[in-house]
Amino acid sequence: VFNLPDGLWVYSFTSFLLILWKGIVSRSNLVYIITPITLALLSEISQFFGLINGVFDFLDLLFYILAFLMSFIFCYDKK
């Protein structure tokens, strides 16, 4: 039930950053572009180890990664 909204959050945040920089990934903006996936994965892994409240779900990890990859498929400038 909650996997899709979590994945859409990662997708929209990553896509926004890629669109902001016109689909160009460079050393100067790479840290910003990987921030959404990093935050999402860290929160889910922290739930696994009991560092933050919540229930670890492997499907959340899958949706995060798929959403991140899909944002690159649709917004990355391949030039």
Buried (B, 14 or more C-beta within 10 A) or exposed (E): EEBEEBBEBBBEBBBEBBEEBEBEBEEEBEEBBBEBBEBBBEBBEBBBEEEEEEEEBEEBBEBBBBBBEBBBEEBBEEE
